Amino acid sequence: MSTFLTRAALTAIAPAAALLAVAAPASAQPAPPPPPPNCTAADLAGVMAGVTASTSAYLFTHPDVNDFFTGLRGKNRDEMKTEVEGYIAARPDVGDALRAIRQPSVDFRARCG
């Protein structure tokens, strides 16, 4: 075979071989399932914006709770956790309210993973 014919054959075969090399591994693995509906980054941002706005409104309308959480600034995570657990244990109504505010984010994560 002449050099010209060899090059022409390789030029014709190379793209097909490249496509087969890419397509073979892709077809060997199943495609991931599509995400559930309403589980996009935009959906999460919307849910979290609502949770954040509701938390802000709750804290502004409950100055004692706002003061407590503001007072946690500068403490390490372990101190914060201990203090929050104690505060909520002594005020179950606050815990219930904050859990209700957070519920849409909990539901989103349960539904969307």
C-alpha positions as CSV (number, residue, x, y, z in Angstrom):
1,M,0.0,0.0,0.0
2,S,1.4,3.4,-0.9
3,T,2.0,6.1,1.7
4,F,-0.9,8.1,0.2
5,L,-3.3,5.2,0.5
6,T,-2.2,4.4,4.1
7,R,-2.7,8.0,5.2
8,A,-6.1,8.2,3.4
9,A,-7.2,5.0,5.1
10,L,-6.0,6.2,8.6
11,T,-7.7,9.5,8.0
12,A,-11.0,7.8,7.2
13,I,-10.7,5.2,10.0
14,A,-9.3,7.4,12.9
15,P,-12.5,9.4,13.5
16,A,-14.6,6.2,13.5
17,A,-12.2,4.5,15.9
18,A,-12.2,7.5,18.2
19,L,-16.0,7.5,18.3
20,L,-16.0,3.8,19.1
21,A,-13.4,4.2,21.8
22,V,-15.5,6.9,23.5
23,A,-18.9,5.2,22.9
24,A,-17.9,1.8,24.1
25,P,-17.2,2.8,27.8
26,A,-20.2,5.1,27.8
27,S,-22.5,2.4,26.6
28,A,-21.0,-0.1,29.1
29,Q,-22.2,1.9,32.1
30,P,-25.8,2.7,32.6
31,A,-26.8,6.3,32.5
32,P,-27.5,7.8,36.0
33,P,-31.2,8.2,36.8
34,P,-32.6,11.7,36.3
35,P,-32.9,13.7,39.4
36,P,-36.4,13.8,41.0
37,P,-38.5,16.8,39.9
38,N,-37.9,20.1,41.7
39,C,-34.5,19.0,42.9
40,T,-32.3,21.5,41.1
41,A,-29.9,23.9,42.5
42,A,-32.4,26.7,41.9
43,D,-35.0,24.7,43.9
44,L,-32.6,24.3,46.8
45,A,-31.8,28.0,46.7
46,G,-35.5,28.9,46.8
47,V,-36.1,26.6,49.7
48,M,-33.2,27.8,51.7
49,A,-34.1,31.5,50.9
50,G,-37.5,30.8,52.4
51,V,-36.0,29.1,55.5
52,T,-33.6,31.9,55.9
53,A,-36.3,34.6,55.6
54,S,-38.5,32.8,58.1
55,T,-35.7,32.3,60.5
56,S,-34.9,36.0,60.3
57,A,-38.5,37.0,60.9
58,Y,-38.7,34.7,63.9
59,L,-35.6,36.0,65.4
60,F,-36.6,39.7,64.9
61,T,-40.0,39.0,66.5
62,H,-38.4,37.0,69.4
63,P,-35.6,39.3,70.7
64,D,-34.7,37.0,73.6
65,V,-34.0,34.1,71.2
66,N,-32.2,36.5,68.9
67,D,-30.0,37.7,71.8
68,F,-29.2,34.1,72.8
69,F,-28.1,33.1,69.3
70,T,-26.2,36.4,68.8
71,G,-24.4,35.7,72.1
72,L,-22.9,32.4,70.6
73,R,-20.6,34.4,68.4
74,G,-16.9,33.6,69.1
75,K,-17.6,30.2,70.8
76,N,-16.3,27.0,69.4
77,R,-18.7,24.4,67.9
78,D,-18.7,22.2,71.0
79,E,-19.6,25.1,73.3
80,M,-22.3,26.3,70.8
81,K,-23.8,22.8,70.6
82,T,-23.9,22.4,74.4
83,E,-25.5,25.9,74.9
84,V,-28.1,25.4,72.1
85,E,-29.1,22.0,73.4
86,G,-29.5,23.4,76.9
87,Y,-31.4,26.5,75.7
88,I,-33.8,24.4,73.6
89,A,-34.3,21.8,76.3
90,A,-35.4,24.7,78.7
91,R,-37.6,26.2,76.0
92,P,-39.3,23.5,73.9
93,D,-41.6,26.0,72.2
94,V,-38.5,27.7,70.7
95,G,-37.2,24.3,69.5
96,D,-40.5,23.4,68.0
97,A,-40.7,26.7,66.2
98,L,-37.2,26.5,64.8
99,R,-37.7,22.9,63.7
100,A,-40.9,23.9,61.9
101,I,-39.1,26.7,60.1
102,R,-36.4,24.3,59.0
103,Q,-38.8,21.6,57.9
104,P,-38.8,22.6,54.2
105,S,-35.1,22.1,54.0
106,V,-35.4,18.7,55.8
107,D,-38.1,17.7,53.3
108,F,-36.0,18.8,50.3
109,R,-33.0,16.8,51.4
110,A,-35.1,13.7,52.1
111,R,-36.8,14.0,48.7
112,C,-33.7,15.0,46.7
113,G,-30.8,13.4,48.5
